[in-house]
Structures are given as structure tokens and as C-alpha cells.
Amino acid sequence: MDDSIEERKADHIEICLKEDVQAQKASTGFEDVSLVHEALPEIELKKIDLSTTVFGYKFSAPLFVGAMTGGTAKATKINAAIAEAIEELNIGMGVGSQRVAIDNPKLERSFMVVREKAPTAFILANIGGPQLASKYGVKEAKKAVAMVQANALAIHLNVLQEAVQPEGETDYSGLISKIGEVAEALEVPVIVKETGAGIAAEDAAMLEAAGVAGIDVAGVGGTSWAAVEYYRAKARQDVFSQRLGETFWDWGLPTAVSLVETAKSVSLPVIASGGIRNGIDAAKALALGASLVSATYPFLQPATKSSEDVKNSLQLMVGEMRNAMFLVGADSLQKLQKVPVVLTGKTAEWLRARGFQPELYARRSA
Ligand SMILES: Cc1cc2nc3c(=O)[nH]c(=O)nc-3n(C[C@H](O)[C@H](O)[C@H](O)COP(=O)(O)O)c2cc1C
């Protein structure tokens, strides 16, 4: 396998399409989260309002497609399909890391296509934390935003992936102050996102103090970057990296745990992601305090086919969210954030051990 960044990005897409790269022994923790069924909801299903305004954009439903790709011909097609679907639905999407196009402007088109196909939707630009720590600054962050006329910028943290790959950029020192500089200098909101290992309360508090506008927890339970690197290592017969990928496959904070830790520690919009695969888990996340929900992997396969396929997948998830809201008697997201939620099992144990009180969620009433 070629090791240029462009080739590496293409490998990621191929591996995610062909291999099982989802968490295996770990899960999101949403199996420990229960919404209390309401037999007398006293609302009308059709009238449930899922709309919400976050980061200055009015989403028709609290959902966006997570950061995935850019840089190659296939990525252009994937990005265009997602962009067309989200434009029709009035929701949002993140583009993949723009590093390839910041370093090589010839590749900008694979990102710019997103704004062409989605002139009014919410678009999240994307740069990497490790690049920000080493060589990028405000200039590159502004370039990423301008390239897609983004509504906001995401800075991704992927310390697990960097740690298990031989070409990993493993110097994260000084990153938090760089994040602060970018957050201060940009005219659009700056969000920090993980990529499948979660964000703990302490990190969330540091990010808020640094001045970010939102946090996407992207916890364990869905796509595992250690798994992706496992397959890359296997293909080049790199026994050491393969072993690292296997050992750290399920590393990190489960999404439900990370969401509660973060939402309880900051007063910023929190995005729940990492293994969210249906509208019930999305509704649970919103009930636990998320302002928006995001999923990435479920839309990859549809995006290689057509925008119609992406739209159908998104509409299914939104339909399930609406149904879940009906079944707990919440006709708005504000009401959903007040319904009782029962936390049990390992998720409740974890939260209790970390000083959060899972019982409090069970005593709320809308
Ligand atoms: C094929 C693929 C490529 C990805 N590329 C990026 C990226 O360039 N930048 C980024 O911030 N996250 C990237 N991610 C991570 C996702 O945005 C998300 O945080 C992670 O996959 C967890 O969500 P999921 O379980 O719904 O897939 C990528 C995910 C996938 C599946």
C-alpha cells in the first residue's frame, strides 16, 4: 500500500466498506439507558417538532452526517451524495479532514463539491488536532472554513489512531492552547470532536476553558480506528501495528458515558456520536443532554450508491427518533431533555464511580 496521505484516506474508505471495523467487545452503553414508556402520551405523532437551532443554524431534525472523506475521486462522489441528501432534508454534514487539500490545492474540488450541492445546509469543516499541534495555525483553519464556506470548524482528536499506526503523529503537546487560538480567531464556531474513543469530563472542561463552541464526544461503540489500522497493518504484514490495532480495538469511553460526563461538565452544545445506529439511541442521547446527534459509518455504503440512498437512511433514523419521542410523550426536543431516563449496569456504575449521579435522570419529569 502506498503511504501518501491521499492513498491512506482511500484505504480507510475501502477498509470501512469491506471489513468489519466496528467495536467488538465494547459497546456504546446505550443498552444501559432506558427511556420510560408512556402509555398515555397526550400528544399527536404528526405534530412532533424535531427542529432545533444550534450553532446559528436551524436543523429540521437534530442530526448530521459525521466527518468522513475528501481528497479522491471516490470521495468527491461520496461527498456529493451526502451533500445533496442533507440539503433536501435541511440538516448537516461534516467533511473529512481537509489536510490533503490544504497541503495540495488540486484536491480542493473533492471538498468544494459539498457547498455546491448543499448551498444552504450546515457544513462542518475539518482539520486534525495533530496537524494543529505541529504545523497548522489560524491560517490553515481559516483556509479549511473558506474552502467549503463552512458554518463551523471541527478540530478532530484521534490520539488512538495516531498511537496505533507507524506513521502516526504522536506529539500532542501544546494542542490545547492552539485550539484556543483558533477558537478566538475564527468567525465561525469551533467544535472539537473525537473520532471513536470519547471525551472525558476533564478534557471537556479544558476545551470549554479554551473557548470552543461545542464538543462532539464520538465515543466507543461504533467505528474503531484501531480496527481500521489493524487491517492496514495486516495488508502490509506489519505484525507490531497489527497487534496494537487488535489490542486497542475497543479502547476508549463508551458514547453514553462520554456524553453524560461531557454534558454534565460544560455548558456548551454537546454532540453525541460514536455507534449511534438508530433513532432510539439518538433519542436516548438527546434525552441525556445532547443538542445534536451524529453518525458516520451508516451513511458510507449508501453514499457510494446515490443521494437517494443517503436520504432514505437519514429519513429512517429521523422517523425512528420521532416514534421514540411519541412513545415518551415528548413533542419537542426541550421536552425530550426532561423525560425520565433510567441508567443501569456498567454505565451507571461508571458514572457513579466518577461522581455523577445516574439516579437523578430517573427522577425527572417533563
Ligand atoms: C470512512 C471514515 C472516515 C473518517 N474520516 C474522518 C476524518 O477525516 N475526520 C474526522 O474528524 N473524523 C473522521 N471519521 C470519524 C467519524 O467522523 C466519527 O467520529 C466516527 O466514525 C464515529 O462515528 P460512527 O461510529 O458513527 O462511525 C471517519 C469515519 C469513517 C467511517
The ligand as a Gaussian input file, in Angstrom:
#p B3LYP/6-31G(d) Opt

LIG

0 1
 C      -14.564000       6.203000       6.461000
 C      -14.458000       7.163000       7.611000
 C      -13.596000       8.254000       7.504000
 C      -13.492000       9.169000       8.556000
 N      -12.690000      10.294000       8.424000
 C      -12.696000      11.256000       9.373000
 C      -11.990000      12.475000       9.186000
 O      -11.338000      12.688000       8.163000
 N      -12.060000      13.404000      10.176000
 C      -12.780000      13.196000      11.323000
 O      -12.872000      14.089000      12.166000
 N      -13.410000      12.027000      11.543000
 C      -13.399000      11.062000      10.591000
 N      -14.089000       9.894000      10.791000
 C      -14.668000       9.637000      12.131000
 C      -16.149000       9.940000      12.202000
 O      -16.407000      11.296000      11.949000
 C      -16.752000       9.511000      13.567000
 O      -16.212000      10.319000      14.591000
 C      -16.502000       8.068000      13.911000
 O      -16.570000       7.259000      12.743000
 C      -17.518000       7.540000      14.925000
 O      -18.834000       7.580000      14.426000
 P      -19.599000       6.292000      13.827000
 O      -19.483000       5.193000      14.845000
 O      -20.998000       6.744000      13.597000
 O      -18.911000       5.921000      12.530000
 C      -14.229000       8.965000       9.758000
 C      -15.084000       7.849000       9.843000
 C      -15.216000       6.955000       8.807000
 C      -16.146000       5.775000       8.944000

